Amino acid sequence: MYAILDIETTGGQFNEEGITEIAIYKFDGHEVVDQFISLVNPEIPIQPFVVKLTGINNAMLQSAPKFFEVAKRIIEITSDCIIVAHNASFDYRILRTEFRRLGYDYEARTLCTVELAKKLIPEQTSYSLGKLVRALGIPMADRHRASGDAMATVKLFKMLLEKDLEKTIVKDFIKLEIEKGIAPKFLDLVSQMPAKTGVYYIHNENNTLIYIGKSQNIKKRVNQHFTGITTKSKRIQAEVFTITYDETGSELIALLKESEEIKVNRPKYNRSQKKMFFPYAIYVEKDSNGYLNLKLEKADGRKKEIASYTSLQDGKNALFRFTSKYHLCQKLTGLYITKKECFQYKIKECDGACIGEVIAEIYNARVQEFISENSFENKNMILIDKGRNVNERSAILIEDGIYKGYAYYDLNYQITNIEILKNILIPMQHNRDAKNLIQNYIRKSKSLKILRF
């Protein structure tokens, strides 16, 4: 658990400040599960510049509880949590100072979203909370009030968790779990998983990531690991200590995250997975008569492919569909082997490219139409898909045929400006696997919306 907090103070001399307002959101990595927000009577005057900045004045605090009256609740909500704040050293110092005045030594692990943002979102012009969240398209209310700043930090931290492909933040969180002792039983682990689409991460007791998987129902898939009788399932069962997960909403983002994070983290029980998800591909070449021929072959990274497939049969099925849709010749797409005219010509479904009755320029134009619509080459588009909840959508950016990454946005905040999308983007690597996953999903998905620019 994380305790994401923000504190407003009176201002004044170092270590003589008092707390005027505190907001704490208990966050499990996915949603807020508890919260505490309160004004606090600091029993000392507020500096005038702070009154102007926050809007909190001395009169507002006369009837507010004093720190000793809220101290127990603060300990309860932050117990066994990592403290997260924007400029955490300040908030943590203020909190420790107030507890020290009560004779209590308050200690907790901390994470600073300023430092995390500098590492995970480099090249921002400013890392102040207000400017940073504005640049990232994160909505913010009640700036310089504890609840508004803390909630903005929650949303920022959630985005930073997404950007942390190496899972360094989560690994720090798991250290706390390991210190507590024994791994939960399988039933407990399964009960913590959502029955939703996303990526899950299995860790052992040494805090090592041993397996990454994706599913449209994480709970069901994790349960299969624990009831499986394969060698890999039994090894995972023997080593699992805890499981974390990221909901993605979009199945495509789950596929892309799984592929990328396996490459980054190299978990030992993923190493046996095929490096080539798509061993067959369609290529184009010109024959001696000047006609463009389509060929379904084993994938060859040295050649420029148009589309790729998980099996030979998938590729053939697709090639039959393309041949029909673009009025191509089965002989020239390799589906009907003959030295004469193709069978489709005999039943008047081919206009004779196979025997030269259609000139190469006309036939090749139809092939080029197929290539243009099914190749990534030089494409600029945004793929709009499901979000993690009903108020959200996901967006995947393809620019000049290169997969750039993905983002989530609120339904009330329409993605019309490509630069805004780039600001909130979770950057990802473009590679053959990612391209093939996207092309395959575009072909099969009925819910995907494509915006071209």
BELKA-V179853 format. One record per residue. N is the residue number from 0. RES is the residue in three letters. SS is DSSP state (hx for helix, st for strand, lp for the rest). OMEGA is omega in degrees with one decimal (NA if undefined). Layout:
n:N res:RES ss:SS omega:OMEGA
n:N res:RES ss:SS omega:OMEGA
This chain:
n:0 res:MET ss:lp omega:176.0
n:1 res:TYR ss:st omega:172.8
n:2 res:ALA ss:st omega:-176.3
n:3 res:ILE ss:st omega:-169.9
n:4 res:LEU ss:st omega:171.0
n:5 res:ASP ss:st omega:-178.1
n:6 res:ILE ss:st omega:170.4
n:7 res:GLU ss:st omega:-175.4
n:8 res:THR ss:st omega:179.8
n:9 res:THR ss:lp omega:-168.4
n:10 res:GLY ss:lp omega:179.4
n:11 res:GLY ss:lp omega:-177.2
n:12 res:GLN ss:lp omega:178.7
n:13 res:PHE ss:lp omega:-179.7
n:14 res:ASN ss:lp omega:174.0
n:15 res:GLU ss:lp omega:179.4
n:16 res:GLU ss:lp omega:173.2
n:17 res:GLY ss:lp omega:179.6
n:18 res:ILE ss:st omega:176.5
n:19 res:THR ss:st omega:179.1
n:20 res:GLU ss:st omega:177.9
n:21 res:ILE ss:st omega:175.5
n:22 res:ALA ss:st omega:179.0
n:23 res:ILE ss:st omega:174.1
n:24 res:TYR ss:st omega:176.4
n:25 res:LYS ss:st omega:-167.7
n:26 res:PHE ss:st omega:-176.6
n:27 res:ASP ss:lp omega:-177.2
n:28 res:GLY ss:lp omega:-177.8
n:29 res:HIS ss:lp omega:-179.6
n:30 res:GLU ss:lp omega:176.5
n:31 res:VAL ss:st omega:-176.9
n:32 res:VAL ss:st omega:177.8
n:33 res:ASP ss:st omega:178.0
n:34 res:GLN ss:st omega:175.3
n:35 res:PHE ss:st omega:-179.9
n:36 res:ILE ss:st omega:-179.3
n:37 res:SER ss:st omega:163.7
n:38 res:LEU ss:st omega:-179.5
n:39 res:VAL ss:lp omega:176.4
n:40 res:ASN ss:st omega:-175.0
n:41 res:PRO ss:lp omega:-179.9
n:42 res:GLU ss:lp omega:171.6
n:43 res:ILE ss:lp omega:-177.0
n:44 res:PRO ss:lp omega:175.9
n:45 res:ILE ss:lp omega:177.3
n:46 res:GLN ss:lp omega:-176.8
n:47 res:PRO ss:hx omega:-178.1
n:48 res:PHE ss:hx omega:178.8
n:49 res:VAL ss:hx omega:176.6
n:50 res:VAL ss:hx omega:-179.8
n:51 res:LYS ss:hx omega:-177.3
n:52 res:LEU ss:hx omega:-171.9
n:53 res:THR ss:hx omega:-174.6
n:54 res:GLY ss:lp omega:177.8
n:55 res:ILE ss:lp omega:-179.9
n:56 res:ASN ss:lp omega:-175.6
n:57 res:ASN ss:hx omega:-177.9
n:58 res:ALA ss:hx omega:-179.3
n:59 res:MET ss:hx omega:-171.9
n:60 res:LEU ss:hx omega:-175.9
n:61 res:GLN ss:lp omega:-177.5
n:62 res:SER ss:lp omega:-179.6
n:63 res:ALA ss:lp omega:178.0
n:64 res:PRO ss:lp omega:173.8
n:65 res:LYS ss:st omega:-172.8
n:66 res:PHE ss:hx omega:-177.5
n:67 res:PHE ss:hx omega:-179.8
n:68 res:GLU ss:hx omega:179.4
n:69 res:VAL ss:hx omega:-174.1
n:70 res:ALA ss:hx omega:-178.2
n:71 res:LYS ss:hx omega:-179.9
n:72 res:ARG ss:hx omega:178.5
n:73 res:ILE ss:hx omega:178.3
n:74 res:ILE ss:hx omega:-179.2
n:75 res:GLU ss:hx omega:-173.2
n:76 res:ILE ss:hx omega:-179.1
n:77 res:THR ss:hx omega:-178.4
n:78 res:SER ss:lp omega:179.6
n:79 res:ASP ss:lp omega:178.6
n:80 res:CYS ss:lp omega:166.8
n:81 res:ILE ss:st omega:178.7
n:82 res:ILE ss:st omega:178.8
n:83 res:VAL ss:st omega:177.9
n:84 res:ALA ss:st omega:175.7
n:85 res:HIS ss:lp omega:-166.9
n:86 res:ASN ss:lp omega:-172.0
n:87 res:ALA ss:hx omega:-177.7
n:88 res:SER ss:hx omega:179.0
n:89 res:PHE ss:hx omega:-176.6
n:90 res:ASP ss:hx omega:-179.3
n:91 res:TYR ss:hx omega:178.5
n:92 res:ARG ss:hx omega:180.0
n:93 res:ILE ss:hx omega:-179.2
n:94 res:LEU ss:hx omega:179.5
n:95 res:ARG ss:hx omega:179.7
n:96 res:THR ss:hx omega:179.6
n:97 res:GLU ss:hx omega:178.7
n:98 res:PHE ss:hx omega:179.4
n:99 res:ARG ss:hx omega:177.5
n:100 res:ARG ss:hx omega:177.4
n:101 res:LEU ss:lp omega:-179.5
n:102 res:GLY ss:lp omega:-177.5
n:103 res:TYR ss:lp omega:-179.7
n:104 res:ASP ss:lp omega:-177.6
n:105 res:TYR ss:lp omega:179.1
n:106 res:GLU ss:lp omega:176.8
n:107 res:ALA ss:lp omega:171.5
n:108 res:ARG ss:lp omega:-177.1
n:109 res:THR ss:st omega:170.9
n:110 res:LEU ss:st omega:-178.9
n:111 res:CYS ss:st omega:-178.5
n:112 res:THR ss:hx omega:173.5
n:113 res:VAL ss:hx omega:-178.7
n:114 res:GLU ss:hx omega:179.2
n:115 res:LEU ss:hx omega:-179.7
n:116 res:ALA ss:hx omega:178.7
n:117 res:LYS ss:hx omega:179.9
n:118 res:LYS ss:hx omega:-171.2
n:119 res:LEU ss:hx omega:177.9
n:120 res:ILE ss:lp omega:-177.4
n:121 res:PRO ss:lp omega:174.3
n:122 res:GLU ss:lp omega:171.4
n:123 res:GLN ss:lp omega:-178.5
n:124 res:THR ss:lp omega:179.7
n:125 res:SER ss:lp omega:177.1
n:126 res:TYR ss:lp omega:170.7
n:127 res:SER ss:lp omega:-173.0
n:128 res:LEU ss:hx omega:-176.6
n:129 res:GLY ss:hx omega:-177.1
n:130 res:LYS ss:hx omega:-178.0
n:131 res:LEU ss:hx omega:-178.0
n:132 res:VAL ss:hx omega:177.2
n:133 res:ARG ss:hx omega:179.3
n:134 res:ALA ss:hx omega:-177.3
n:135 res:LEU ss:lp omega:177.6
n:136 res:GLY ss:lp omega:179.4
n:137 res:ILE ss:lp omega:179.8
n:138 res:PRO ss:lp omega:-177.2
n:139 res:MET ss:lp omega:176.2
n:140 res:ALA ss:lp omega:176.4
n:141 res:ASP ss:lp omega:176.3
n:142 res:ARG ss:lp omega:-179.0
n:143 res:HIS ss:lp omega:165.1
n:144 res:ARG ss:lp omega:-171.0
n:145 res:ALA ss:hx omega:-175.9
n:146 res:SER ss:hx omega:180.0
n:147 res:GLY ss:hx omega:179.9
n:148 res:ASP ss:hx omega:-179.9
n:149 res:ALA ss:hx omega:179.5
n:150 res:MET ss:hx omega:175.5
n:151 res:ALA ss:hx omega:177.8
n:152 res:THR ss:hx omega:175.2
n:153 res:VAL ss:hx omega:-177.5
n:154 res:LYS ss:hx omega:176.7
n:155 res:LEU ss:hx omega:-178.4
n:156 res:PHE ss:hx omega:178.2
n:157 res:LYS ss:hx omega:178.1
n:158 res:MET ss:hx omega:179.3
n:159 res:LEU ss:hx omega:175.1
n:160 res:LEU ss:hx omega:178.6
n:161 res:GLU ss:hx omega:-176.4
n:162 res:LYS ss:hx omega:-176.3
n:163 res:ASP ss:lp omega:-175.5
n:164 res:LEU ss:lp omega:-179.9
n:165 res:GLU ss:lp omega:175.9
n:166 res:LYS ss:lp omega:179.2
n:167 res:THR ss:hx omega:179.6
n:168 res:ILE ss:hx omega:-178.3
n:169 res:VAL ss:hx omega:-180.0
n:170 res:LYS ss:hx omega:177.3
n:171 res:ASP ss:hx omega:177.3
n:172 res:PHE ss:hx omega:-177.5
n:173 res:ILE ss:hx omega:176.8
n:174 res:LYS ss:hx omega:177.6
n:175 res:LEU ss:hx omega:179.3
n:176 res:GLU ss:hx omega:-179.1
n:177 res:ILE ss:hx omega:180.0
n:178 res:GLU ss:hx omega:179.2
n:179 res:LYS ss:hx omega:173.9
n:180 res:GLY ss:lp omega:-165.5
n:181 res:ILE ss:lp omega:176.6
n:182 res:ALA ss:lp omega:177.1
n:183 res:PRO ss:lp omega:174.7
n:184 res:LYS ss:lp omega:-177.1
n:185 res:PHE ss:hx omega:-177.2
n:186 res:LEU ss:hx omega:178.6
n:187 res:ASP ss:hx omega:179.9
n:188 res:LEU ss:hx omega:-180.0
n:189 res:VAL ss:hx omega:-177.8
n:190 res:SER ss:hx omega:-179.6
n:191 res:GLN ss:lp omega:-176.4
n:192 res:MET ss:lp omega:176.8
n:193 res:PRO ss:lp omega:175.0
n:194 res:ALA ss:lp omega:-173.9
n:195 res:LYS ss:lp omega:-179.3
n:196 res:THR ss:lp omega:177.3
n:197 res:GLY ss:st omega:-179.8
n:198 res:VAL ss:st omega:179.1
n:199 res:TYR ss:st omega:-172.7
n:200 res:TYR ss:st omega:-179.7
n:201 res:ILE ss:st omega:-177.3
n:202 res:HIS ss:st omega:175.0
n:203 res:ASN ss:st omega:-174.1
n:204 res:GLU ss:lp omega:175.9
n:205 res:ASN ss:lp omega:179.1
n:206 res:ASN ss:lp omega:-180.0
n:207 res:THR ss:lp omega:177.3
n:208 res:LEU ss:st omega:-174.7
n:209 res:ILE ss:st omega:179.7
n:210 res:TYR ss:st omega:173.6
n:211 res:ILE ss:st omega:177.7
n:212 res:GLY ss:st omega:175.7
n:213 res:LYS ss:st omega:178.8
n:214 res:SER ss:st omega:171.5
n:215 res:GLN ss:lp omega:173.9
n:216 res:ASN ss:lp omega:-173.6
n:217 res:ILE ss:hx omega:-178.7
n:218 res:LYS ss:hx omega:-178.4
n:219 res:LYS ss:hx omega:-177.3
n:220 res:ARG ss:hx omega:178.5
n:221 res:VAL ss:hx omega:177.9
n:222 res:ASN ss:hx omega:177.9
n:223 res:GLN ss:hx omega:175.7
n:224 res:HIS ss:hx omega:-173.8
n:225 res:PHE ss:hx omega:177.4
n:226 res:THR ss:hx omega:-178.0
n:227 res:GLY ss:lp omega:-179.2
n:228 res:ILE ss:lp omega:176.6
n:229 res:THR ss:lp omega:179.7
n:230 res:THR ss:hx omega:-179.5
n:231 res:LYS ss:hx omega:178.8
n:232 res:SER ss:hx omega:-178.5
n:233 res:LYS ss:hx omega:177.8
n:234 res:ARG ss:hx omega:177.0
n:235 res:ILE ss:hx omega:178.6
n:236 res:GLN ss:hx omega:-177.7
n:237 res:ALA ss:hx omega:-172.3
n:238 res:GLU ss:hx omega:-172.3
n:239 res:VAL ss:st omega:173.4
n:240 res:PHE ss:st omega:177.6
n:241 res:THR ss:st omega:179.8
n:242 res:ILE ss:st omega:172.5
n:243 res:THR ss:st omega:-177.9
n:244 res:TYR ss:st omega:171.9
n:245 res:ASP ss:st omega:171.7
n:246 res:GLU ss:st omega:179.3
n:247 res:THR ss:lp omega:-175.7
n:248 res:GLY ss:lp omega:-179.7
n:249 res:SER ss:lp omega:175.9
n:250 res:GLU ss:hx omega:-180.0
n:251 res:LEU ss:hx omega:178.7
n:252 res:ILE ss:hx omega:176.5
n:253 res:ALA ss:hx omega:178.4
n:254 res:LEU ss:hx omega:-177.9
n:255 res:LEU ss:hx omega:177.8
n:256 res:LYS ss:hx omega:179.6
n:257 res:GLU ss:hx omega:-178.8
n:258 res:SER ss:hx omega:-177.5
n:259 res:GLU ss:hx omega:-173.5
n:260 res:GLU ss:hx omega:171.3
n:261 res:ILE ss:hx omega:178.5
n:262 res:LYS ss:hx omega:-177.5
n:263 res:VAL ss:hx omega:-171.7
n:264 res:ASN ss:hx omega:177.4
n:265 res:ARG ss:lp omega:178.1
n:266 res:PRO ss:lp omega:-170.3
n:267 res:LYS ss:hx omega:-179.0
n:268 res:TYR ss:hx omega:170.8
n:269 res:ASN ss:hx omega:-171.7
n:270 res:ARG ss:lp omega:-179.6
n:271 res:SER ss:lp omega:-179.7
n:272 res:GLN ss:lp omega:179.3
n:273 res:LYS ss:lp omega:175.3
n:274 res:LYS ss:lp omega:-178.7
n:275 res:MET ss:lp omega:175.6
n:276 res:PHE ss:lp omega:-170.6
n:277 res:PHE ss:lp omega:-173.2
n:278 res:PRO ss:lp omega:178.8
n:279 res:TYR ss:st omega:-177.2
n:280 res:ALA ss:st omega:175.4
n:281 res:ILE ss:st omega:176.8
n:282 res:TYR ss:st omega:178.3
n:283 res:VAL ss:st omega:173.1
n:284 res:GLU ss:st omega:-176.7
n:285 res:LYS ss:st omega:178.9
n:286 res:ASP ss:lp omega:-175.0
n:287 res:SER ss:lp omega:178.7
n:288 res:ASN ss:lp omega:177.6
n:289 res:GLY ss:lp omega:179.2
n:290 res:TYR ss:lp omega:175.4
n:291 res:LEU ss:st omega:179.0
n:292 res:ASN ss:st omega:173.3
n:293 res:LEU ss:st omega:-179.2
n:294 res:LYS ss:st omega:173.9
n:295 res:LEU ss:st omega:-174.4
n:296 res:GLU ss:st omega:171.0
n:297 res:LYS ss:st omega:-174.9
n:298 res:ALA ss:lp omega:179.4
n:299 res:ASP ss:lp omega:-175.6
n:300 res:GLY ss:lp omega:-179.7
n:301 res:ARG ss:lp omega:-177.6
n:302 res:LYS ss:lp omega:-179.6
n:303 res:LYS ss:lp omega:-177.8
n:304 res:GLU ss:lp omega:177.2
n:305 res:ILE ss:lp omega:178.5
n:306 res:ALA ss:st omega:-177.8
n:307 res:SER ss:st omega:-168.5
n:308 res:TYR ss:st omega:-177.2
n:309 res:THR ss:lp omega:179.5
n:310 res:SER ss:lp omega:178.5
n:311 res:LEU ss:hx omega:-178.9
n:312 res:GLN ss:hx omega:176.1
n:313 res:ASP ss:hx omega:179.7
n:314 res:GLY ss:hx omega:179.1
n:315 res:LYS ss:hx omega:178.6
n:316 res:ASN ss:hx omega:179.3
n:317 res:ALA ss:hx omega:-178.6
n:318 res:LEU ss:hx omega:174.7
n:319 res:PHE ss:hx omega:179.9
n:320 res:ARG ss:hx omega:-178.9
n:321 res:PHE ss:hx omega:-179.3
n:322 res:THR ss:hx omega:178.9
n:323 res:SER ss:hx omega:-175.1
n:324 res:LYS ss:hx omega:-174.0
n:325 res:TYR ss:lp omega:178.2
n:326 res:HIS ss:lp omega:178.4
n:327 res:LEU ss:lp omega:-177.4
n:328 res:CYS ss:lp omega:-178.0
n:329 res:GLN ss:lp omega:176.9
n:330 res:LYS ss:lp omega:-177.2
n:331 res:LEU ss:lp omega:173.3
n:332 res:THR ss:lp omega:173.4
n:333 res:GLY ss:lp omega:-177.0
n:334 res:LEU ss:lp omega:-179.2
n:335 res:TYR ss:lp omega:-175.5
n:336 res:ILE ss:lp omega:-179.8
n:337 res:THR ss:lp omega:174.9
n:338 res:LYS ss:lp omega:179.8
n:339 res:LYS ss:lp omega:178.3
n:340 res:GLU ss:lp omega:179.5
n:341 res:CYS ss:lp omega:-178.8
n:342 res:PHE ss:hx omega:-178.9
n:343 res:GLN ss:hx omega:178.1
n:344 res:TYR ss:hx omega:-178.3
n:345 res:LYS ss:hx omega:-179.5
n:346 res:ILE ss:lp omega:173.9
n:347 res:LYS ss:lp omega:174.6
n:348 res:GLU ss:lp omega:174.4
n:349 res:CYS ss:lp omega:-175.1
n:350 res:ASP ss:lp omega:166.2
n:351 res:GLY ss:lp omega:175.3
n:352 res:ALA ss:hx omega:-177.3
n:353 res:CYS ss:hx omega:179.6
n:354 res:ILE ss:hx omega:172.8
n:355 res:GLY ss:lp omega:180.0
n:356 res:GLU ss:lp omega:172.8
n:357 res:VAL ss:lp omega:-177.0
n:358 res:ILE ss:lp omega:-173.9
n:359 res:ALA ss:hx omega:-176.9
n:360 res:GLU ss:hx omega:-179.2
n:361 res:ILE ss:hx omega:-179.8
n:362 res:TYR ss:hx omega:-177.5
n:363 res:ASN ss:hx omega:177.6
n:364 res:ALA ss:hx omega:178.1
n:365 res:ARG ss:hx omega:176.2
n:366 res:VAL ss:hx omega:-180.0
n:367 res:GLN ss:hx omega:176.3
n:368 res:GLU ss:hx omega:176.6
n:369 res:PHE ss:hx omega:-178.4
n:370 res:ILE ss:hx omega:-178.1
n:371 res:SER ss:hx omega:-175.8
n:372 res:GLU ss:hx omega:-174.0
n:373 res:ASN ss:hx omega:178.3
n:374 res:SER ss:lp omega:177.2
n:375 res:PHE ss:lp omega:-169.1
n:376 res:GLU ss:lp omega:175.5
n:377 res:ASN ss:lp omega:-178.9
n:378 res:LYS ss:lp omega:171.8
n:379 res:ASN ss:lp omega:-178.5
n:380 res:MET ss:st omega:173.2
n:381 res:ILE ss:st omega:178.2
n:382 res:LEU ss:st omega:-178.0
n:383 res:ILE ss:st omega:-176.5
n:384 res:ASP ss:st omega:179.7
n:385 res:LYS ss:st omega:171.0
n:386 res:GLY ss:lp omega:-177.7
n:387 res:ARG ss:lp omega:175.0
n:388 res:ASN ss:lp omega:-173.3
n:389 res:VAL ss:lp omega:-178.2
n:390 res:ASN ss:lp omega:-170.4
n:391 res:GLU ss:st omega:171.2
n:392 res:ARG ss:st omega:175.2
n:393 res:SER ss:st omega:179.4
n:394 res:ALA ss:st omega:176.6
n:395 res:ILE ss:st omega:-175.1
n:396 res:LEU ss:st omega:171.6
n:397 res:ILE ss:st omega:-177.7
n:398 res:GLU ss:st omega:-176.1
n:399 res:ASP ss:lp omega:178.4
n:400 res:GLY ss:lp omega:-177.7
n:401 res:ILE ss:st omega:175.0
n:402 res:TYR ss:st omega:-174.3
n:403 res:LYS ss:st omega:-177.5
n:404 res:GLY ss:st omega:-177.0
n:405 res:TYR ss:st omega:179.2
n:406 res:ALA ss:st omega:173.0
n:407 res:TYR ss:st omega:178.3
n:408 res:TYR ss:st omega:179.6
n:409 res:ASP ss:st omega:-179.6
n:410 res:LEU ss:lp omega:-179.7
n:411 res:ASN ss:lp omega:-174.7
n:412 res:TYR ss:lp omega:-173.2
n:413 res:GLN ss:lp omega:177.7
n:414 res:ILE ss:lp omega:178.5
n:415 res:THR ss:lp omega:-177.6
n:416 res:ASN ss:lp omega:-176.2
n:417 res:ILE ss:hx omega:-179.0
n:418 res:GLU ss:hx omega:176.6
n:419 res:ILE ss:hx omega:178.2
n:420 res:LEU ss:hx omega:-179.9
n:421 res:LYS ss:hx omega:179.6
n:422 res:ASN ss:hx omega:-176.0
n:423 res:ILE ss:hx omega:-175.2
n:424 res:LEU ss:lp omega:167.1
n:425 res:ILE ss:st omega:-174.3
n:426 res:PRO ss:st omega:179.4
n:427 res:MET ss:lp omega:-178.3
n:428 res:GLN ss:lp omega:172.5
n:429 res:HIS ss:lp omega:175.1
n:430 res:ASN ss:lp omega:-175.6
n:431 res:ARG ss:hx omega:-179.3
n:432 res:ASP ss:hx omega:-178.9
n:433 res:ALA ss:hx omega:-179.5
n:434 res:LYS ss:hx omega:-178.5
n:435 res:ASN ss:hx omega:177.5
n:436 res:LEU ss:hx omega:-179.0
n:437 res:ILE ss:hx omega:-179.6
n:438 res:GLN ss:hx omega:-178.9
n:439 res:ASN ss:hx omega:-179.4
n:440 res:TYR ss:hx omega:178.4
n:441 res:ILE ss:hx omega:-178.9
n:442 res:ARG ss:hx omega:-170.6
n:443 res:LYS ss:hx omega:-172.1
n:444 res:SER ss:lp omega:176.4
n:445 res:LYS ss:lp omega:-175.8
n:446 res:SER ss:lp omega:-175.5
n:447 res:LEU ss:lp omega:176.2
n:448 res:LYS ss:st omega:-176.7
n:449 res:ILE ss:st omega:175.3
n:450 res:LEU ss:st omega:179.6
n:451 res:ARG ss:st omega:180.0
n:452 res:PHE ss:lp omega:NA
